[in-house]
Amino acid sequence: MHEKPTDRLVRIGKIVGPNGLIPISRSSFYQGIRDGIYPKAVRLGKRTSVWRMSELMRVIEREAEQ
């Protein structure tokens, strides 16, 4: 079964930074999580966190509407 692009799990390096999905710093992204702007991570292990692409895309679409 092929997964949809929006069902993917992505690591922080693909989300933030100048070439990331959301062009902000890591610290700003983590502050946004604490403030409820961005979704919380899915923990895969002690040192591995990922985010669902579908949740990130909802945030981006919501921001684009404003």
C-alpha positions in Angstrom: 0.0 0.0 0.0 1.4 3.4 -1.0 1.1 6.2 1.6 -0.1 9.6 0.6 2.5 12.4 0.8 0.5 14.1 3.5 0.6 10.9 5.7 4.4 11.0 5.9 6.3 11.5 9.0 9.1 14.2 8.8 12.0 15.1 11.0 12.8 18.6 12.2 15.4 19.2 9.6 12.8 19.0 6.8 10.4 21.3 8.6 12.4 24.4 9.7 15.3 26.4 8.3 15.9 28.3 5.1 15.1 25.3 3.0 12.5 23.8 5.2 8.7 23.6 4.9 8.4 26.5 7.5 11.2 29.0 7.1 11.8 29.7 10.8 14.4 28.7 13.4 14.2 25.6 15.5 13.8 27.6 18.6 10.8 29.5 17.1 9.2 26.3 16.0 9.5 24.7 19.5 8.2 27.9 21.0 5.3 27.7 18.5 4.6 24.1 19.8 4.5 25.4 23.4 2.1 28.2 22.3 -0.2 25.8 20.5 0.6 27.1 17.0 2.4 24.0 15.7 1.5 20.4 16.4 3.3 18.3 19.0 5.8 15.7 17.9 5.3 12.0 17.7 8.0 10.3 19.7 9.5 7.2 18.0 12.2 6.7 20.6 14.2 8.4 23.3 15.9 10.7 20.8 13.7 10.5 17.7 10.8 12.9 17.2 8.8 13.3 14.0 5.7 15.3 12.9 2.8 14.3 10.7 3.0 16.1 7.3 -0.9 16.3 7.3 -0.9 18.3 10.6 1.9 20.6 9.4 0.0 21.3 6.1 -3.2 22.2 8.0 -1.2 24.8 10.0 0.3 26.2 6.7 -3.1 26.3 5.0 -4.7 28.0 8.1 -2.0 30.6 8.1 -2.4 31.2 4.4 -6.1 32.0 4.8 -5.4 34.8 7.3 
